[in-house]
Amino acid sequence: MPDDPPYTDKQAEERLLKRRRDILALLDGHSQDGKPVELDQTRVGRLSRMDALQHQAMAQETERRRQQELTRIDAALVRLRNGSYGDCVECGEPIANKRLDLDPSVLYCIACAG
């Protein structure tokens, strides 16, 4: 079954910008999740502190991943503007649209991703 026709630059840009807005909204809405955990033992029990530390670590990792995705999206927008969006950065071959559907900021074709 042949691959669908490639995205237009406008469609790709709209998808990337929408995802960028969504991530920024998530980052803004969860900005307090990574705040320092209160360690005052007179106010918070040991298990509660451990739970809070685990929650903090997970929130920080989630934020780190979202920041990485923003970086990939910004790079994809640059590639879109310079005419290389949708081409594998390794071999230069077109990236399958199904792959771009899953992640519009993807850098590699399936052959080079492995």
N, CA and C atoms as a LAMMPS dump frame, in Angstrom:
ITEM: TIMESTEP
0
ITEM: NUMBER OF ATOMS
342
ITEM: BOX BOUNDS ff ff ff
-5.0000000000000000e+02 5.0000000000000000e+02
-5.0000000000000000e+02 5.0000000000000000e+02
-5.0000000000000000e+02 5.0000000000000000e+02
ITEM: ATOMS id mol type element x y z
1 1 1 N 0.853 -1.186 0
2 1 2 C 0 0 0
3 1 3 C 0.889 1.236 0
4 2 1 N 0.737 2.117 -0.976
5 2 2 C 1.609 3.293 -1.059
6 2 3 C 1.362 4.256 0.091
7 3 1 N 2.411 4.991 0.405
8 3 2 C 2.33 6.002 1.458
9 3 3 C 1.397 7.125 1.018
10 4 1 N 0.693 7.729 1.972
11 4 2 C -0.175 8.858 1.657
12 4 3 C 0.655 9.991 1.083
13 5 1 N 0.002 10.924 0.388
14 5 2 C 0.756 12.074 -0.102
15 5 3 C 1.376 12.839 1.06
16 6 1 N 2.537 13.452 0.842
17 6 2 C 3.202 14.164 1.948
18 6 3 C 2.357 15.327 2.452
19 7 1 N 2.607 15.664 3.694
20 7 2 C 1.957 16.837 4.266
21 7 3 C 2.389 18.068 3.501
22 8 1 N 1.479 19.029 3.439
23 8 2 C 1.901 20.32 2.925
24 8 3 C 2.681 21.01 4.04
25 9 1 N 3.483 21.979 3.669
26 9 2 C 4.237 22.723 4.679
27 9 3 C 3.3 23.366 5.689
28 10 1 N 2.177 23.852 5.221
29 10 2 C 1.208 24.507 6.112
30 10 3 C 0.639 23.514 7.12
31 11 1 N 0.274 22.306 6.666
32 11 2 C -0.26 21.289 7.577
33 11 3 C 0.787 20.888 8.616
34 12 1 N 2.013 20.695 8.168
35 12 2 C 3.088 20.316 9.081
36 12 3 C 3.314 21.418 10.108
37 13 1 N 3.354 22.655 9.655
38 13 2 C 3.565 23.774 10.566
39 13 3 C 2.427 23.87 11.589
40 14 1 N 1.187 23.697 11.137
41 14 2 C 0.044 23.758 12.05
42 14 3 C 0.139 22.667 13.117
43 15 1 N 0.492 21.447 12.716
44 15 2 C 0.611 20.34 13.673
45 15 3 C 1.728 20.614 14.677
46 16 1 N 2.862 21.085 14.198
47 16 2 C 3.993 21.361 15.083
48 16 3 C 3.664 22.495 16.06
49 17 1 N 3.061 23.564 15.556
50 17 2 C 2.728 24.696 16.423
51 17 3 C 1.655 24.329 17.447
52 18 1 N 0.69 23.503 17.048
53 18 2 C -0.335 23.057 17.995
54 18 3 C 0.304 22.224 19.101
55 19 1 N 1.168 21.299 18.723
56 19 2 C 1.833 20.465 19.733
57 19 3 C 2.688 21.331 20.655
58 20 1 N 3.335 22.342 20.093
59 20 2 C 4.165 23.258 20.887
60 20 3 C 3.305 24.001 21.915
61 21 1 N 2.16 24.504 21.479
62 21 2 C 1.239 25.2 22.398
63 21 3 C 0.758 24.257 23.493
64 22 1 N 0.428 23.019 23.106
65 22 2 C -0.048 22.036 24.089
66 22 3 C 1.013 21.767 25.155
67 23 1 N 2.253 21.6 24.73
68 23 2 C 3.337 21.32 25.682
69 23 3 C 3.569 22.515 26.596
70 24 1 N 3.567 23.723 26.023
71 24 2 C 3.753 24.912 26.854
72 24 3 C 2.643 25.047 27.888
73 25 1 N 1.422 24.708 27.497
74 25 2 C 0.304 24.763 28.447
75 25 3 C 0.494 23.731 29.56
76 26 1 N 0.961 22.539 29.2
77 26 2 C 1.22 21.513 30.218
78 26 3 C 2.331 21.952 31.165
79 27 1 N 3.389 22.519 30.615
80 27 2 C 4.492 22.985 31.45
81 27 3 C 4.024 24.082 32.396
82 28 1 N 3.206 24.985 31.892
83 28 2 C 2.707 26.079 32.706
84 28 3 C 1.776 25.565 33.802
85 29 1 N 0.95 24.586 33.472
86 29 2 C -0.011 24.061 34.428
87 29 3 C 0.608 23.198 35.517
88 30 1 N 1.816 22.708 35.285
89 30 2 C 2.46 21.821 36.252
90 30 3 C 3.759 22.418 36.788
91 31 1 N 3.884 23.711 36.741
92 31 2 C 5.143 24.35 37.134
93 31 3 C 5.465 24.171 38.614
94 32 1 N 4.472 23.946 39.45
95 32 2 C 4.703 23.79 40.891
96 32 3 C 5.036 22.348 41.287
97 33 1 N 4.853 21.391 40.377
98 33 2 C 5.06 19.98 40.72
99 33 3 C 6.507 19.648 41.056
100 34 1 N 7.444 20.364 40.493
101 34 2 C 8.85 20.076 40.737
102 34 3 C 9.469 20.91 41.84
103 35 1 N 8.637 21.634 42.577
104 35 2 C 9.153 22.502 43.642
105 35 3 C 9.799 21.663 44.75
106 36 1 N 10.688 22.254 45.516
107 36 2 C 11.365 21.509 46.591
108 36 3 C 10.372 20.933 47.6
109 37 1 N 10.719 19.758 48.101
110 37 2 C 9.878 19.072 49.076
111 37 3 C 10.235 19.55 50.47
112 38 1 N 9.205 19.823 51.266
113 38 2 C 9.412 20.247 52.645
114 38 3 C 9.948 19.06 53.454
115 39 1 N 11.06 19.272 54.142
116 39 2 C 11.689 18.188 54.892
117 39 3 C 11.526 18.326 56.402
118 40 1 N 10.677 19.207 56.844
119 40 2 C 10.439 19.417 58.273
120 40 3 C 9.708 18.2 58.849
121 41 1 N 10.417 17.392 59.636
122 41 2 C 9.843 16.155 60.164
123 41 3 C 8.736 16.404 61.177
124 42 1 N 8.672 17.581 61.751
125 42 2 C 7.618 17.862 62.723
126 42 3 C 6.287 18.132 62.025
127 43 1 N 6.33 18.45 60.741
128 43 2 C 5.105 18.786 60.011
129 43 3 C 4.683 17.703 59.034
130 44 1 N 5.654 16.951 58.499
131 44 2 C 5.355 15.954 57.474
132 44 3 C 5.992 14.635 57.88
133 45 1 N 5.246 13.542 57.825
134 45 2 C 5.764 12.225 58.178
135 45 3 C 6.749 11.699 57.155
136 46 1 N 7.525 10.681 57.557
137 46 2 C 8.572 10.117 56.703
138 46 3 C 8.006 9.554 55.403
139 47 1 N 6.917 8.796 55.47
140 47 2 C 6.336 8.218 54.26
141 47 3 C 5.765 9.298 53.352
142 48 1 N 5.19 10.314 53.938
143 48 2 C 4.673 11.425 53.131
144 48 3 C 5.803 12.147 52.419
145 49 1 N 6.936 12.317 53.11
146 49 2 C 8.1 12.961 52.469
147 49 3 C 8.634 12.098 51.342
148 50 1 N 8.711 10.778 51.575
149 50 2 C 9.206 9.872 50.534
150 50 3 C 8.292 9.921 49.314
151 51 1 N 6.996 9.937 49.556
152 51 2 C 6.032 10.022 48.467
153 51 3 C 6.184 11.351 47.728
154 52 1 N 6.359 12.43 48.486
155 52 2 C 6.526 13.75 47.872
156 52 3 C 7.814 13.816 47.056
157 53 1 N 8.894 13.198 47.558
158 53 2 C 10.162 13.184 46.815
159 53 3 C 10.024 12.396 45.515
160 54 1 N 9.302 11.277 45.573
161 54 2 C 9.087 10.488 44.363
162 54 3 C 8.243 11.274 43.36
163 55 1 N 7.207 11.925 43.845
164 55 2 C 6.356 12.741 42.976
165 55 3 C 7.176 13.875 42.34
166 56 1 N 8.038 14.492 43.142
167 56 2 C 8.883 15.569 42.638
168 56 3 C 9.815 15.055 41.538
169 57 1 N 10.441 13.903 41.756
170 57 2 C 11.362 13.335 40.766
171 57 3 C 10.633 13.007 39.469
172 58 1 N 9.437 12.455 39.572
173 58 2 C 8.664 12.141 38.364
174 58 3 C 8.259 13.421 37.632
175 59 1 N 7.88 14.44 38.377
176 59 2 C 7.495 15.717 37.756
177 59 3 C 8.686 16.36 37.052
178 60 1 N 9.863 16.284 37.667
179 60 2 C 11.061 16.858 37.046
180 60 3 C 11.421 16.106 35.765
181 61 1 N 11.293 14.792 35.764
182 61 2 C 11.586 14.009 34.567
183 61 3 C 10.579 14.298 33.458
184 62 1 N 9.317 14.428 33.833
185 62 2 C 8.29 14.77 32.847
186 62 3 C 8.576 16.133 32.228
187 63 1 N 8.959 17.088 33.053
188 63 2 C 9.289 18.427 32.535
189 63 3 C 10.507 18.359 31.619
190 64 1 N 11.518 17.573 32
191 64 2 C 12.712 17.432 31.162
192 64 3 C 12.344 16.865 29.796
193 65 1 N 11.473 15.867 29.764
194 65 2 C 11.05 15.264 28.49
195 65 3 C 10.243 16.247 27.65
196 66 1 N 9.409 17.021 28.298
197 66 2 C 8.638 18.028 27.564
198 66 3 C 9.549 19.1 26.985
199 67 1 N 10.557 19.498 27.74
200 67 2 C 11.525 20.477 27.235
201 67 3 C 12.273 19.913 26.027
202 68 1 N 12.63 18.633 26.082
203 68 2 C 13.299 17.991 24.945
204 68 3 C 12.387 17.981 23.725
205 69 1 N 11.104 17.696 23.942
206 69 2 C 10.176 17.689 22.824
207 69 3 C 10.027 19.085 22.227
208 70 1 N 10.014 20.11 23.066
209 70 2 C 9.976 21.483 22.551
210 70 3 C 11.195 21.774 21.678
211 71 1 N 12.349 21.311 22.104
212 71 2 C 13.574 21.504 21.331
213 71 3 C 13.456 20.814 19.975
214 72 1 N 12.93 19.579 19.967
215 72 2 C 12.756 18.847 18.698
216 72 3 C 11.747 19.549 17.796
217 73 1 N 10.671 20.081 18.385
218 73 2 C 9.665 20.791 17.591
219 73 3 C 10.267 22.054 16.988
220 74 1 N 11.013 22.809 17.782
221 74 2 C 11.65 24.026 17.266
222 74 3 C 12.606 23.692 16.125
223 75 1 N 13.352 22.591 16.264
224 75 2 C 14.266 22.168 15.198
225 75 3 C 13.485 21.767 13.944
226 76 1 N 12.34 21.102 14.136
227 76 2 C 11.507 20.716 12.992
228 76 3 C 10.962 21.957 12.285
229 77 1 N 10.603 22.98 13.049
230 77 2 C 10.12 24.229 12.433
231 77 3 C 11.226 24.896 11.621
232 78 1 N 12.455 24.824 12.107
233 78 2 C 13.595 25.363 11.341
234 78 3 C 13.761 24.57 10.052
235 79 1 N 13.694 23.228 10.135
236 79 2 C 13.815 22.394 8.929
237 79 3 C 12.686 22.695 7.953
238 80 1 N 11.504 22.965 8.485
239 80 2 C 10.362 23.303 7.634
240 80 3 C 10.65 24.591 6.867
241 81 1 N 11.207 25.568 7.559
242 81 2 C 11.499 26.862 6.922
243 81 3 C 12.638 26.777 5.908
244 82 1 N 13.587 25.849 6.126
245 82 2 C 14.695 25.762 5.172
246 82 3 C 14.471 24.686 4.108
247 83 1 N 13.285 24.07 4.118
248 83 2 C 12.919 23.143 3.054
249 83 3 C 13.371 21.701 3.245
250 84 1 N 13.886 21.357 4.408
251 84 2 C 14.35 19.983 4.605
252 84 3 C 13.437 19.172 5.532
253 85 1 N 12.28 19.723 5.901
254 85 2 C 11.352 18.993 6.765
255 85 3 C 10.844 17.747 6.049
256 86 1 N 10.78 16.65 6.788
257 86 2 C 10.268 15.405 6.225
258 86 3 C 11.339 14.542 5.588
259 87 1 N 12.564 15.048 5.554
260 87 2 C 13.692 14.277 5.039
261 87 3 C 14.539 13.809 6.209
262 88 1 N 15 12.58 6.125
263 88 2 C 15.845 12.013 7.168
264 88 3 C 17.149 12.811 7.255
265 89 1 N 17.545 13.18 8.464
266 89 2 C 18.773 13.954 8.632
267 89 3 C 20.017 13.091 8.44
268 90 1 N 19.858 11.78 8.461
269 90 2 C 20.983 10.86 8.284
270 90 3 C 21.236 10.564 6.8
271 91 1 N 20.193 10.078 6.109
272 91 2 C 20.383 9.632 4.723
273 91 3 C 19.763 10.561 3.681
274 92 1 N 18.899 11.483 4.123
275 92 2 C 18.279 12.425 3.195
276 92 3 C 17.034 11.91 2.503
277 93 1 N 16.687 10.644 2.729
278 93 2 C 15.482 10.075 2.12
279 93 3 C 14.234 10.604 2.834
280 94 1 N 13.088 10.616 2.129
281 94 2 C 11.847 11.075 2.775
282 94 3 C 11.445 10.157 3.928
283 95 1 N 10.928 10.755 4.988
284 95 2 C 10.407 10.023 6.134
285 95 3 C 8.949 9.684 5.832
286 96 1 N 8.55 8.447 6.102
287 96 2 C 7.178 8 5.825
288 96 3 C 6.172 8.863 6.593
289 97 1 N 5.069 9.169 5.923
290 97 2 C 4.037 9.999 6.551
291 97 3 C 3.463 9.367 7.81
292 98 1 N 3.371 8.043 7.842
293 98 2 C 2.865 7.381 9.042
294 98 3 C 3.781 7.682 10.222
295 99 1 N 5.07 7.746 9.951
296 99 2 C 6.037 8.07 11.006
297 99 3 C 5.875 9.53 11.443
298 100 1 N 5.675 10.411 10.488
299 100 2 C 5.454 11.827 10.806
300 100 3 C 4.123 12.027 11.531
301 101 1 N 3.134 11.162 11.247
302 101 2 C 1.861 11.227 11.97
303 101 3 C 2.076 10.969 13.457
304 102 1 N 2.902 9.979 13.764
305 102 2 C 3.164 9.642 15.166
306 102 3 C 3.947 10.734 15.874
307 103 1 N 4.93 11.277 15.184
308 103 2 C 5.776 12.31 15.781
309 103 3 C 6.205 13.28 14.687
310 104 1 N 5.544 14.423 14.591
311 104 2 C 5.862 15.358 13.509
312 104 3 C 7.257 15.976 13.616
313 105 1 N 7.947 15.754 14.745
314 105 2 C 9.296 16.31 14.894
315 105 3 C 10.378 15.264 14.68
316 106 1 N 9.999 14.087 14.19
317 106 2 C 10.944 12.985 14.019
318 106 3 C 12.076 13.39 13.054
319 107 1 N 13.288 12.914 13.365
320 107 2 C 14.473 13.278 12.587
321 107 3 C 14.887 12.226 11.556
322 108 1 N 14.564 10.968 11.828
323 108 2 C 15.115 9.872 11.041
324 108 3 C 14.033 9.032 10.386
325 109 1 N 14.353 8.493 9.216
326 109 2 C 13.499 7.503 8.582
327 109 3 C 13.609 6.211 9.391
328 110 1 N 12.767 5.253 9.112
329 110 2 C 12.744 4.03 9.899
330 110 3 C 14.058 3.245 9.747
331 111 1 N 14.667 3.285 8.58
332 111 2 C 15.919 2.557 8.355
333 111 3 C 17.053 3.132 9.176
334 112 1 N 17.104 4.446 9.316
335 112 2 C 18.203 5.095 10.056
336 112 3 C 17.925 5.187 11.558
337 113 1 N 16.675 5.02 11.955
338 113 2 C 16.318 5.148 13.372
339 113 3 C 16.813 3.973 14.196
340 114 1 N 17.014 2.833 13.565
341 114 2 C 17.409 1.621 14.3
342 114 3 C 18.818 1.557 14.62
